[in-house]
Amino acid sequence: MAPRNSALYLGGTAGLLALLAGLLTGSGLAVADARDELSRNARLVRELELTDLCIFTEAAYTRHPAVTDLATAFQDAPASFEHFPSGALVGPPAHLTGNHVGSH
């Protein structure tokens, strides 16, 4: 005799709830471990006096978007398209693209 649809539904729901409980427990433990590592990294940054986060390693204007300008991506070939994939993910800083009229 085949199991009823309600039994299959309840069994599947119970299994998914057990999986969710395991994922939440595991993520809670991972957060505790990450806090320790984050504090170690913060101490290392202070000791080495590191200044900026390097997000991408391809080009200077994607490594440090805060210290770039609008023409940097086209300095080698002004009419060329963007040739680094990360350039499509990182836009220019807000102070370069904002409206500067009347900001004197």
C-alpha positions in Angstrom: 0.0 0.0 0.0 1.4 3.4 -1.0 1.9 6.1 1.7 -0.6 8.9 1.8 0.3 12.3 0.3 -0.1 14.0 3.7 2.4 11.5 5.2 4.9 12.3 2.4 4.3 16.0 2.9 4.8 15.9 6.7 7.8 13.7 6.4 9.4 16.0 3.8 8.6 19.1 5.9 10.1 17.5 9.0 13.2 16.6 7.1 13.6 20.1 5.7 13.0 21.6 9.2 15.7 19.3 10.6 18.1 20.4 7.8 17.3 24.1 8.5 18.0 23.6 12.3 21.4 22.0 11.4 22.2 24.8 9.0 21.3 27.5 11.6 23.4 25.7 14.3 26.4 25.3 11.9 26.2 29.0 10.9 26.1 30.1 14.5 29.3 28.1 15.2 30.9 29.6 12.0 30.1 33.1 13.2 31.8 32.5 16.5 34.9 31.2 14.6 34.8 34.1 12.2 34.7 36.7 15.1 38.0 35.3 16.4 39.6 35.4 13.0 38.2 38.9 12.3 39.7 40.2 15.6 43.1 38.7 14.6 42.9 40.3 11.2 42.0 43.7 12.7 45.0 43.5 15.0 47.3 42.6 12.1 45.9 45.5 10.1 46.6 47.9 13.0 50.1 46.5 13.5 51.1 46.6 9.9 49.3 49.9 9.3 47.6 48.7 6.2 45.5 51.3 4.5 43.1 49.9 1.9 41.3 46.7 0.9 42.4 45.1 -2.4 39.2 43.8 -3.9 40.5 42.8 -7.4 44.0 42.2 -8.5 43.7 43.1 -12.2 44.2 46.8 -12.6 45.0 49.8 -10.3 41.6 51.4 -10.8 39.8 48.2 -9.7 42.2 47.5 -6.8 41.6 50.8 -5.1 38.4 52.4 -6.5 38.5 55.1 -3.9 41.7 56.6 -5.3 41.0 56.5 -9.0 39.6 58.9 -11.6 37.2 58.5 -14.5 40.0 58.4 -17.2 42.2 55.7 -15.6 40.4 52.8 -17.3 41.1 54.3 -20.7 44.6 55.7 -20.2 46.3 53.1 -22.4 43.7 53.2 -25.3 41.1 56.0 -24.9 38.7 54.5 -27.5 38.9 50.9 -26.2 36.3 49.0 -24.3 36.8 47.9 -20.7 39.1 44.8 -20.9 39.1 43.7 -17.3 36.0 41.8 -16.0 36.1 43.5 -12.6 35.7 46.9 -14.3 32.2 46.0 -15.1 31.5 45.2 -11.4 33.1 48.3 -9.8 31.9 51.7 -10.7 33.7 55.0 -10.2 33.5 56.6 -6.7 30.4 58.7 -6.0 32.4 61.9 -5.8 33.4 61.5 -9.4 29.9 60.8 -10.8 27.8 63.1 -8.7 26.4 66.5 -9.8 29.0 69.1 -9.0 27.0 72.2 -10.0 26.8 74.7 -7.2 29.1 72.7 -4.9 31.7 75.5 -4.5 
